[in-house]
Amino acid sequence: MELYGYPLKAKFNQPRPPPPKVLPATNPVAAGYKSRIPYHPESFSMPWMPNSYYKAAALNPTLSPLTESFPGLPPTKIIPFISERPNGVFTRHTLDDWHRSNLTNYKESETTRHNAERLRADLTRTIKDVYQQAKRTQGESTKNLGERVNDIEYWKSELCIELDAMIRETNSLMDMQKRLERALADTEGPFQVAHKCLLNREKRMGIDLVNDDVEKQLVTEIKIIRSCRERLQQCLDTVNAQIMCNKEARQELEKDLADKQMGHHIDSKCYQLKNTSRGIHFFKGVERIDATVSVPETWARFTDNNIFRSQSARATSAKLRASTESLLMGTADEMWRQFSKVNDAFTSRITETANAKSKIQTHLAKTRQEIFQLETKIQVIQKTIRDKEVQLKVAQTRLDERTRRPNVELCRDAAQLRLVQEVNEINETLRNLHQCLRASEDMLQMLVRSKGVLEHDLVVKNNSLFIDQERCMGMRKSYPSTVQILGYV
């Protein structure tokens, strides 16, 4: 029994695997790199060391797979097994692996030494050039201070002119940005109207649920509005990016101008210093300090690049404003023309539906009149049948009574023959009348069915007219004007 809270002892069915063996280091120093990263207390004062310095320490040999039955597992995760060789001994690496590892270490060492020698040569040349340039600059500084002040004044004036132009251009582009945002927001209304018109027209019934020209024009309008919105959004993103570029160029100009003002003040003070001036002192070792970050060419090129960058940004901004203005006009005209086409299609469809409704009403009235007349005829036929049946009763009663005549009085005289002929004629007439009655009743049912179809079609046409004329056209009367789309208001 184990106490609660104490860790359980691990139980293994097989002995624990031996720790992985590593290759021996080529020298005692490299052996230390295998176990830890070197640490030196004085590393804060030593020069920077590259990552390749510690690359050798990151090389950890791995075991080759012991079997081909598990190709997907890394060698380090394969469960060790008891070798079938005597004494349980098996090799972790082959002799070729050992030779390849040595050759790899030799080549990497040679490459590292070669790179270090080349780096030392480059560092030597760089340090020599820096010290020579500092010495020449220090010797010529007094002689060139006057020219330096004039150069700073010239670039200050150029920076001020360009900064004012950039501020005006940025303000103009920000106004265009606001117009684009308003135009993009104004396209939401027409898009929703067209979408609702399509949804409302889905509520049409029966045969009126057709893919007519109105629906095609509405789908085209939705595509055009979506395309215009995408183009406006892309243009807005471009304008936003250009505004950021203008602001960056403006910040560079302002920073450069502030630096020029500070430099002009310092150089003017240095230019005015004389041997008899106050405030001059000894500064021991100041001649060994090289705080310069540029030369006259790079100094002038830096300001010239800032101005050129600002000018390029202003030119791009001006072109972007022109293209944006053209885009606003184009999208507004395109959406307005499609809006007019949809309205024309609605008008034509409403007129066509109204004409169909009028014709249906006319046919319905005629059908109702025909039904009334046919019902009257059916009543007449029924009355005629009843009358003929009474005549048939009389004739058949006469024949029945004449069968009771005695003996020779049962004579087939003219009266007998006529009565028989009368009964046959009445029966034939009744058959014809019944056929006419059935045909009239069938026709009445067809007329009633046609009446129901016409009445249903009339309901469908009324529903379509209400959707197109009241709901859809009622919403489309509130379409924003071209001025609102262009973003002037």
C-alpha positions in Angstrom: 0.0 0.0 0.0 1.4 3.4 -1.1 0.6 6.6 0.7 -1.6 9.2 -1.0 0.4 12.1 -2.4 3.6 10.1 -2.9 4.8 9.5 -6.5 4.3 6.0 -7.8 7.3 4.0 -8.7 7.8 3.2 -12.4 7.4 -0.4 -13.4 8.9 -1.7 -16.6 8.4 -5.0 -18.3 11.8 -4.6 -19.9 15.1 -3.0 -18.7 15.5 0.7 -19.2 17.2 1.6 -22.5 20.8 2.8 -22.2 21.5 6.5 -22.7 22.3 7.4 -26.3 26.0 7.6 -27.0 27.4 10.7 -28.6 30.4 10.9 -30.9 33.7 11.8 -29.2 34.7 15.5 -29.7 37.7 16.3 -31.9 39.3 18.3 -29.1 38.7 19.0 -25.4 37.2 22.5 -26.1 34.6 21.1 -28.5 33.6 18.6 -25.9 32.6 21.4 -23.6 30.3 22.8 -26.3 28.3 19.6 -26.5 27.0 20.0 -22.9 26.4 23.8 -22.5 26.6 27.2 -24.1 29.8 29.0 -23.2 29.4 31.9 -20.7 32.0 34.5 -20.0 31.5 37.3 -17.5 33.5 39.6 -19.6 31.3 39.0 -22.7 29.6 42.4 -22.3 32.9 44.1 -23.2 33.9 41.7 -26.0 32.9 42.0 -29.6 29.8 40.3 -31.0 30.2 36.6 -31.9 28.2 35.0 -34.8 25.9 32.1 -34.4 28.2 29.9 -36.3 30.4 30.0 -33.1 27.9 27.8 -31.4 26.9 25.7 -34.4 29.2 22.9 -33.6 27.5 22.5 -30.2 24.1 22.0 -31.8 25.1 18.8 -33.7 23.6 15.8 -31.9 24.0 12.4 -33.5 20.9 10.3 -33.9 20.4 6.6 -34.1 19.7 5.0 -37.4 16.4 3.0 -37.6 16.8 -0.6 -36.2 14.1 -2.0 -38.5 12.2 -1.1 -41.6 8.8 -2.0 -40.2 8.4 1.5 -38.7 9.6 4.0 -41.4 7.4 6.9 -40.1 8.9 7.1 -36.5 12.1 9.1 -35.8 15.1 7.1 -34.7 15.0 8.7 -31.2 11.4 7.3 -30.5 12.1 3.7 -31.5 11.9 1.4 -28.5 15.2 -0.3 -27.9 15.3 -4.0 -28.0 17.5 -6.8 -26.8 20.0 -7.7 -29.5 20.4 -11.2 -30.6 24.2 -10.9 -30.6 26.2 -12.3 -27.7 26.2 -10.3 -24.5 23.4 -8.0 -25.9 25.9 -5.7 -27.9 24.8 -3.9 -31.0 26.2 -0.9 -32.9 24.4 2.4 -33.0 26.4 3.8 -36.0 28.2 2.3 -39.0 31.8 2.9 -39.8 30.8 5.0 -42.8 28.7 7.2 -40.6 31.8 7.7 -38.3 34.0 8.7 -41.3 31.3 11.0 -42.8 30.9 12.7 -39.4 34.6 13.3 -39.2 34.8 14.7 -42.8 31.8 16.9 -42.1 33.5 18.3 -39.0 36.8 18.9 -40.9 35.0 20.7 -43.7 33.0 22.9 -41.4 36.1 23.8 -39.4 38.0 24.8 -42.6 35.0 26.8 -43.8 34.7 28.6 -40.5 38.4 29.5 -40.4 38.3 30.8 -43.9 35.2 33.0 -43.2 36.9 34.2 -40.0 40.1 35.2 -41.9 38.1 37.0 -44.6 36.0 38.8 -41.9 39.1 39.9 -40.2 40.5 41.3 -43.4 37.3 43.2 -44.1 37.2 44.6 -40.6 40.8 45.7 -40.9 40.1 47.6 -44.1 36.9 49.1 -42.7 38.6 50.4 -39.6 41.4 51.9 -41.6 39.1 53.7 -44.0 37.0 55.1 -41.1 40.0 56.5 -39.3 41.4 58.1 -42.4 38.1 59.7 -43.3 37.7 61.0 -39.8 41.2 62.6 -39.9 40.6 64.3 -43.2 37.2 65.6 -42.1 38.7 66.9 -38.9 41.4 68.7 -40.8 39.0 70.4 -43.3 36.1 71.2 -40.9 37.2 74.8 -40.1 37.8 75.7 -43.7 34.4 74.3 -44.9 32.2 75.7 -42.1 31.2 78.7 -44.1 30.2 76.7 -47.1 28.5 74.3 -44.9 26.3 77.0 -43.4 25.3 78.2 -46.9 24.5 74.7 -48.0 22.3 74.1 -44.9 20.4 77.4 -45.6 19.8 76.3 -49.2 18.4 72.9 -48.2 16.3 74.4 -45.4 14.6 76.6 -47.9 14.0 73.7 -50.3 12.6 71.6 -47.4 10.3 74.3 -46.3 8.9 74.7 -49.9 8.4 71.0 -50.3 6.9 70.6 -46.9 4.2 73.3 -47.6 3.4 71.6 -50.9 3.2 68.2 -49.3 0.8 69.5 -46.6 -1.5 71.0 -49.2 -1.5 67.7 -51.3 -2.1 65.6 -48.2 -5.1 67.7 -47.2 -6.5 67.5 -50.8 -6.1 63.7 -50.7 -7.8 63.4 -47.3 -10.8 65.3 -48.8 -10.9 62.8 -51.6 -10.7 60.0 -49.0 -13.8 61.4 -47.3 -15.7 61.6 -50.6 -14.8 58.0 -51.4 -16.0 56.9 -48.0 -19.3 58.7 -48.5 -19.7 57.3 -52.0 -19.0 53.8 -50.8 -21.6 54.3 -48.0 -24.1 55.6 -50.5 -23.9 52.5 -52.6 -25.2 50.4 -49.8 -28.8 51.8 -50.2 -29.1 50.9 -54.0 -27.6 47.5 -53.3 -30.1 46.7 -50.6 -33.0 48.0 -52.7 -32.0 45.8 -55.7 -31.6 42.8 -53.3 -35.0 43.4 -51.7 -36.6 43.7 -55.1 -35.3 40.3 -56.0 -36.6 38.9 -52.7 -40.0 40.5 -53.2 -40.3 39.2 -56.7 -39.7 35.7 -55.3 -43.2 36.0 -53.7 -44.8 36.0 -57.1 -47.2 33.0 -57.7 -47.8 30.5 -60.4 -46.9 31.3 -63.9 -45.8 34.8 -63.1 -42.8 33.4 -61.3 -40.7 33.7 -64.5 -37.2 34.8 -65.2 -38.2 38.0 -67.1 -36.2 41.0 -68.2 -36.8 42.7 -64.9 -35.1 39.9 -62.9 -32.2 39.8 -65.4 -31.7 43.6 -65.1 -31.9 43.4 -61.3 -29.2 40.7 -61.2 -27.1 42.8 -63.5 -27.7 45.8 -61.3 -26.5 43.9 -58.2 -23.4 42.7 -60.1 -22.7 46.3 -61.2 -23.2 47.7 -57.8 -21.0 45.0 -56.2 -18.3 45.7 -58.9 -18.5 49.4 -58.2 -18.2 48.8 -54.5 -15.2 46.6 -54.9 -13.5 49.2 -57.2 -14.3 52.0 -54.7 -13.0 49.9 -51.8 -9.8 49.2 -53.7 -9.4 52.8 -54.6 -10.1 53.8 -50.9 -7.4 51.3 -49.8 -5.0 52.8 -52.3 -5.8 56.3 -51.1 -5.3 55.3 -47.5 -1.9 53.8 -48.3 -1.0 56.9 -50.3 -2.0 59.1 -47.3 0.3 57.0 -45.1 3.1 57.4 -47.7 2.5 61.1 -47.8 2.5 61.3 -44.0 5.8 59.3 -43.9 7.4 61.6 -46.4 6.1 64.6 -44.5 7.6 63.2 -41.3 10.9 62.7 -43.0 10.8 66.3 -44.2 9.9 67.7 -40.8 12.6 65.6 -39.1 15.2 66.6 -41.7 14.2 70.2 -41.4 14.4 70.1 -37.6 17.9 68.5 -38.0 18.9 71.2 -40.5 17.8 73.9 -38.1 19.8 72.4 -35.2 22.8 71.8 -37.5 22.6 75.3 -38.9 22.5 76.7 -35.3 25.6 74.6 -34.3 27.6 75.3 -37.4 26.8 79.0 -37.3 28.0 79.1 -33.7 31.2 77.1 -34.7 31.7 79.4 -37.7 31.6 82.5 -35.5 34.0 81.1 -32.9 37.4 82.8 -32.8 40.5 82.6 -30.8 39.3 85.5 -28.7 35.7 84.1 -28.3 34.4 83.2 -24.9 33.5 79.6 -24.0 36.3 77.9 -25.7 38.1 75.2 -23.6 40.4 72.2 -23.9 38.6 68.9 -24.6 41.1 66.3 -24.2 40.7 63.3 -26.6 37.9 65.0 -28.6 39.9 64.6 -31.7 39.7 60.8 -31.3 35.9 60.8 -31.3 34.3 60.1 -34.7 30.6 60.8 -34.3 29.9 61.4 -38.0 27.3 59.3 -39.8 27.5 60.9 -43.2 29.7 62.7 -45.7 28.8 65.8 -47.6 27.7 63.7 -50.6 25.5 61.4 -48.6 24.3 64.3 -46.5 23.2 66.2 -49.6 21.9 63.0 -51.1 19.8 62.2 -48.0 18.0 65.6 -48.2 17.7 65.3 -51.9 16.2 61.8 -51.6 13.7 63.1 -49.0 12.7 65.9 -51.3 12.6 63.5 -54.3 10.5 61.0 -52.3 8.1 63.8 -51.3 7.8 65.0 -54.9 7.2 61.5 -56.1 4.6 61.0 -53.4 2.9 64.3 -54.4 2.9 63.3 -58.1 1.4 59.9 -57.3 -1.1 61.5 -55.0 -2.2 64.0 -57.7 -2.6 61.1 -60.3 -4.5 59.1 -57.7 -6.9 62.0 -57.0 -7.5 62.4 -60.8 -8.2 58.7 -61.2 -10.4 58.7 -58.1 -12.4 61.6 -59.5 -12.8 59.7 -62.8 -13.8 56.5 -60.9 -16.4 58.3 -58.9 -17.9 59.8 -62.0 -17.8 56.5 -63.9 -19.3 54.4 -61.1 -22.1 56.9 -60.5 -22.9 57.0 -64.2 -22.7 53.2 -64.5 -25.0 52.6 -61.6 -27.4 55.4 -62.7 -27.7 54.0 -66.2 -28.4 50.5 -64.9 -30.9 51.9 -62.4 -32.8 53.5 -65.3 -32.7 50.2 -67.3 -34.2 48.4 -64.3 -36.9 51.1 -63.9 -37.7 50.8 -67.7 -37.9 47.1 -67.4 -40.2 47.4 -64.4 -42.5 49.9 -66.3 -42.7 47.6 -69.3 -43.4 44.6 -67.1 -46.1 46.4 -65.1 -47.8 47.6 -68.3 -47.6 44.1 -69.8 -49.0 42.6 -66.6 -51.8 45.2 -66.4 -52.8 44.4 -70.0 -52.8 40.7 -69.2 -55.0 41.4 -66.2 -57.4 43.5 -68.3 -57.7 40.7 -70.8 -58.2 38.1 -68.1 -61.0 40.3 -66.6 -62.7 40.5 -70.1 -62.4 36.7 -70.6 -63.7 36.1 -67.1 -66.7 38.3 -67.7 -67.5 36.5 -70.9 -67.0 33.1 -69.3 -69.4 34.0 -66.5 -72.0 35.1 -69.0 -71.6 31.9 -71.0 -72.0 29.9 -67.8 -75.2 31.7 -67.0 -76.6 31.1 -70.5 -75.5 27.4 -70.4 -77.2 26.9 -67.0 -80.4 28.4 -68.5 -80.2 26.0 -71.5 -79.6 23.1 -69.1 -82.8 24.0 -67.2 -84.7 24.2 -70.5 -83.4 20.7 -71.5 -84.3 19.3 -68.2 -87.9 20.7 -68.5 -88.1 19.3 -72.1 -87.1 15.9 -70.8 -89.7 16.0 -68.1 -92.4 17.0 -70.7 -91.3 14.1 -73.0 -91.4 11.7 -70.2 -95.1 12.7 -69.5 -95.8 12.1 -73.2 -94.0 8.7 -73.0 -96.2 7.8 -70.0 -99.3 8.6 -71.9 -98.3 6.5 -75.0 -97.1 3.6 -72.9 -100.3 3.7 -70.8 -102.4 3.6 -74.0 -100.5 0.6 -75.2 -100.8 -1.1 -71.9 -104.6 -0.5 -71.9 -105.0 -1.8 -75.4 -103.4 -5.1 -74.4 -106.5 -5.8 -72.4 -108.7 -5.9 -75.5 -110.6 -9.3 -75.8 -110.0 -11.9 -78.5 -110.2 -10.6 -82.0 -110.2 -7.0 -80.8 -106.5 -7.3 -80.3 -106.0 -5.9 -83.7 -102.8 -4.3 -85.0 -104.6 -1.4 -86.4 -103.3 2.0 -87.4 -103.7 3.3 -83.8 -101.6 0.4 -82.5 -98.8 1.1 -85.0 -98.8 4.8 -84.4 -98.7 4.3 -80.6 -95.6 2.0 -81.0 -94.0 4.5 -83.4 -94.8 7.3 -81.0 -93.1 5.4 -78.1 -90.0 4.8 -80.2 -89.8 8.4 -81.3 -90.2 9.7 -77.7 -87.5 7.2 -76.5 -85.1 8.4 -79.3 -85.9 12.0 -78.4 -85.2 11.4 -74.8 -81.9 9.7 -75.6 -80.9 12.7 -77.6 -82.0 15.1 -74.9 -80.0 13.2 -72.3 -76.9 13.3 -74.5 -77.4 17.0 -74.9 -77.8 17.4 -71.2 -74.6 15.5 -70.5 -72.7 17.5 -73.0 -74.1 20.7 -71.6 -73.2 19.6 -68.1 -69.6 18.7 -69.2 -69.3 22.0 -71.0 -70.6 23.8 -67.9 -67.9 22.0 -65.8 -65.2 23.1 -68.4 -66.5 26.7 -68.2 -66.4 26.6 -64.4 -62.9 25.2 -64.5 -61.9 27.9 -67.0 -63.5 30.5 -64.7 -61.5 29.2 -61.8 -58.3 29.3 -63.8 -59.0 32.9 -64.9 -59.9 33.9 -61.4 -56.7 32.3 -60.1 -54.7 34.0 -62.9 -56.3 37.3 -62.0 -55.2 36.9 -58.4 -51.7 36.0 -59.6 -51.6 39.1 -61.8 -52.9 41.3 -59.0 -50.2 39.9 -56.7 -47.5 40.6 -59.4 -48.7 44.1 -60.0 -48.7 44.8 -56.3 -45.1 43.5 -55.9 -43.7 45.3 -58.9 -45.7 48.5 -58.7 -46.2 49.0 -55.0 -43.3 47.3 -53.3 -40.4 47.4 -55.8 -41.1 50.7 -57.5 -42.0 52.2 -54.2 -38.6 51.5 -52.9 -36.8 52.5 -56.0 -38.2 56.0 -55.9 -35.8 56.7 -53.0 -32.6 56.0 -55.0 -29.9 58.5 -54.1 -29.0 61.1 -56.7 -25.8 61.3 -58.6 -24.5 64.1 -56.4 -24.8 61.9 -53.3 -23.0 59.0 -55.0 -20.2 61.3 -56.0 -19.8 62.3 -52.4 -20.3 66.1 -52.8 -22.8 66.2 -50.0 
